[in-house]
Amino acid sequence: MREIKRIGAQGDVTFKRVAKLPAGVQEVKRSGPVVVAHSETGHHHIIEAPHVLHYETDNPLVGYVVDVPGTRAPVDVEHLRSFDTHETIRLLNETEEPAVWQIIREREWVPEGWQRAQD
C-alpha cells in the first residue's frame, strides 16, 4: 500500500491535498462507498471509510473528499478490478484538522474534443 501525504495517483485519478473546499461544491449523499472515479466497465476507484464526505463540482473531472474531524481513521482508496488492479493508496492526514483532497480525473484529446481518459 502506498501512503500519500500531499499528491499521488491511482491509475487515471490524481489526489491532491488542498487547504479547503472551494465555494460552490455540493455534498453527495452516501448509501455505500464513495465512488471517487466511476468507470463504465465497473472498475471504480472507491473509499469505504464511513467518516469521509464526498463533494461534486460543476466540472465532471474534479471532485473532493474530506475526512470528518476527530476520526483519525485511515482513508484507503481501492481499485475494484480483479485483474491489472491499481495498488491501494492511503490518503494520510497527520494533523488534527480535516484533510481536504481534490480528486482530478485525467482527460485525453479525441477528434470529437476532450474526454475523460479511459483507464
PyMOL commands that set and color helices and strands:
alter all, ss='L'
color gray80, all
select strands_A, chain A and resi 2-4+7-10+13-18+26-28+34-37+45-47+52-56+62-67+75-79+89-91+100-105+107-110+113-116
alter strands_A, ss='S'
color yellow, strands_A
deselect
rebuild
show_as cartoon
